[in-house]
Amino acid sequence: MCYFHSVDFIVFSLCRPLHILVCNAAVCTQPWNLTEDGLETTFQICHLGHFYLVELLQDVLRHSAPARVVVVSSESHRFTDLVDSCGKVELNLLSPPQKEYWSMLAYNRAKLCNILFSSELHRRMSPHGVTCNALHPGNMMYTSIHRSWWLMTLLFTFARPFTKSMVRARYVIFPSFT
């Protein structure tokens, strides 16, 4: 998801019906960096890659109906917004310059974009037999998503007894697909 050309490859190699698409790529607490496409890395991986993938697959999903798109978001979407002091959407917040970057805020904004995207996609695609849902996977799952920031690593270490393993999370998420 970090490179749009890798998304193109996935789509062009798909030659079967697609009934379920789970958008779950994410990074968190990454230092500021630009992708080869010139966009901030967290935003591109956590949101734009999914957006681009689904955009390219819309015809495949329509022809595969009934189909479902599941966008994995996060409860952290609640801790940000995308508007300026006048209440207008501020697109510069999505891929900020380095001096205005804070990794957790970038993650939160990308996850808010996931939810807004899921809602709009459902509105547009449900008449064609394609549903779209966003989900929060529950309490923090223990993954290595925090690996690039020592403070998050410490937080996850203390929280680990109260988190789900990836195996346990799979049983929580997948039954909803049936």
Summary of the structure (lengths in Angstrom):
residues: 178
radius of gyration: 16.8
end to end distance: 27.0
largest distance: 47.1
contacts: 496
relative contact order: 0.16
helix: 53%
strand: 12%
